Amino acid sequence: MSPNTATSGDARPLVSIQHVSKQFANGTIAVRDVNLDLAAGEFVSLLGPSGCGKSTLLRMIAGLGEPSVGTIDWPGAGGANGEHELGFVFQDPTLMPWATALGNVVLPMQLKRMPQGEAEARGAAMLALVGLKGFERSYPRELSGGMKMRVSIARALVTQPKILLMDEPFAALDEITRHKLNDDLLGLWETNRFSAVFVTHSVFESVYLSQRIVVMAARPGRVMADLRVEAPYPRDELFRTSADYAHWCRIASEKLKEAISA
Ligand SMILES: Nc1ncnc2c1ncn2[C@@H]1O[C@H](COP(=O)(O)OP(=O)(O)OP(=O)(O)O)[C@@H](O)[C@H]1O
C-alpha cells in the first residue's frame, strides 16, 4: 500500500492541535492560535523563517513544553489512556560520547527495562536499517556527522514510535550527505509507516520529503499556508530533477515569500 494512505481506517487524526498559543515568560509570543490535525502515517514539514515558532510547536507536540492556551490531543493514538509513542531527532545528534553506536541506540529500550539481549538485537537491526551495519561498536568520535545523525535516527525509531518529530536534523550536513539522508529517511518512512513532522528552513527539502507543508510566519509565529504536495512516492533522484519537483518548489517558495513579508 502507498504511504499516502493510512492503514488503520481510523479517520481520527493522530494529533489534534487546537487553538494553541505559546507565550514565554519574557512576553515573546512564539506561536499564536495554531490549528492543525496530523494524520496517522502522514509526512508533514513545518517550513518558515527563523523565529516563526517551528521548534516551539514541535516541542509542544513532544510534550516538552505546555501551550499557554489551547490543547494538543492524540485522538488517533489508541492504547490505554491515549498512550502514545514518539521519537525526537534534534539538529545535534546528542549522542552519549562514552557509549558505542549500539549503546546509544539501546538506551530507550533500557529505560523501558527491556532484557539486554533483546534490546541489543533490536538496536543492531535498527542500525543496519539506517546503513550502519558493522559500526555497532564504534564510538561517536569515530563517526562522521552523517553517521552520527543516522545513529540518532536509529535511536528515535528503535521503539517503533507512532510519530517521529525532527527539528532541522540535517541542517548541519553537507548537501550530498543531506540528500542521501533524505532518501534514507523516506525509505524508512515508507517501510515503517510512522507519522513524520519535519522542521526545516529549506523549501527544497520540504518539497522533496513531504506530503504536506505547513508554512509559518514570525512575530508572532503563526500558520500562513497548508500546502499539499501532490507528487507521488517513491521520490528519488529522478524526482529531484523533474519539472514536477521544480513546480512544487516554486509554489512553496511563493508561500514562504508571502509568509516572510506578512
Ligand atoms: N525559552 C524561551 N524563552 C523566551 N523566548 C523563546 C524561548 N524559546 C524560543 N523563544 C522565542 O520564541 C520565538 C520562536 O522560537 P523558535 O525557536 O520556536 O523558532 P524557530 O522557527 O524554530 O526558529 P529557528 O528556525 O531559528 O530555530 C523566537 O522569537 C524565540 O526567540
Ligand as a Chemical Component Dictionary entry (heavy atoms), coordinates in Angstrom:
data_LIG
# 
_chem_comp.id                   LIG 
_chem_comp.type                 NON-POLYMER 
_chem_comp.pdbx_formal_charge   0 
_chem_comp.three_letter_code    LIG 
# 
loop_
_chem_comp_atom.comp_id 
_chem_comp_atom.atom_id 
_chem_comp_atom.alt_atom_id 
_chem_comp_atom.type_symbol 
_chem_comp_atom.charge 
_chem_comp_atom.model_Cartn_x 
_chem_comp_atom.model_Cartn_y 
_chem_comp_atom.model_Cartn_z 
_chem_comp_atom.pdbx_ordinal 
LIG N1  N1  N 0 12.570 29.599 26.178 1  
LIG C1  C1  C 0 12.303 30.719 25.527 2  
LIG N2  N2  N 0 12.131 31.884 26.194 3  
LIG C2  C2  C 0 11.828 33.018 25.527 4  
LIG N3  N3  N 0 11.676 33.110 24.185 5  
LIG C3  C3  C 0 11.839 31.988 23.485 6  
LIG C4  C4  C 0 12.164 30.738 24.111 7  
LIG N4  N4  N 0 12.259 29.791 23.126 8  
LIG C5  C5  C 0 12.013 30.426 21.973 9  
LIG N5  N5  N 0 11.766 31.735 22.169 10 
LIG C6  C6  C 0 11.404 32.731 21.168 11 
LIG O1  O1  O 0 10.231 32.274 20.516 12 
LIG C7  C7  C 0 10.282 32.574 19.126 13 
LIG C8  C8  C 0 10.145 31.274 18.348 14 
LIG O2  O2  O 0 11.305 30.494 18.568 15 
LIG P1  P1  P 0 11.525 29.056 17.884 16 
LIG O3  O3  O 0 12.876 28.578 18.293 17 
LIG O4  O4  O 0 10.370 28.207 18.166 18 
LIG O5  O5  O 0 11.529 29.465 16.336 19 
LIG P2  P2  P 0 12.042 28.626 15.084 20 
LIG O6  O6  O 0 11.103 28.907 13.982 21 
LIG O7  O7  O 0 12.250 27.217 15.464 22 
LIG O8  O8  O 0 13.454 29.323 14.804 23 
LIG P3  P3  P 0 14.790 28.704 14.160 24 
LIG O9  O9  O 0 14.426 28.294 12.772 25 
LIG O10 O10 O 0 15.762 29.847 14.192 26 
LIG O11 O11 O 0 15.211 27.553 15.024 27 
LIG C9  C9  C 0 11.607 33.280 18.899 28 
LIG O12 O12 O 0 11.367 34.677 18.921 29 
LIG C10 C10 C 0 12.461 32.872 20.071 30 
LIG O13 O13 O 0 13.412 33.856 20.381 31 
# 
loop_
_chem_comp_bond.comp_id 
_chem_comp_bond.atom_id_1 
_chem_comp_bond.atom_id_2 
_chem_comp_bond.value_order 
_chem_comp_bond.pdbx_ordinal 
LIG N1  C1  SING 1  
LIG C1  N2  SING 2  
LIG C1  C4  DOUB 3  
LIG N2  C2  DOUB 4  
LIG C2  N3  SING 5  
LIG N3  C3  DOUB 6  
LIG C3  C4  SING 7  
LIG C3  N5  SING 8  
LIG C4  N4  SING 9  
LIG N4  C5  DOUB 10 
LIG C5  N5  SING 11 
LIG N5  C6  SING 12 
LIG C6  O1  SING 13 
LIG C6  C10 SING 14 
LIG O1  C7  SING 15 
LIG C7  C8  SING 16 
LIG C7  C9  SING 17 
LIG C8  O2  SING 18 
LIG O2  P1  SING 19 
LIG P1  O3  DOUB 20 
LIG P1  O4  SING 21 
LIG P1  O5  SING 22 
LIG O5  P2  SING 23 
LIG P2  O6  DOUB 24 
LIG P2  O7  SING 25 
LIG P2  O8  SING 26 
LIG O8  P3  SING 27 
LIG P3  O9  DOUB 28 
LIG P3  O10 SING 29 
LIG P3  O11 SING 30 
LIG C9  O12 SING 31 
LIG C9  C10 SING 32 
LIG C10 O13 SING 33 
# 
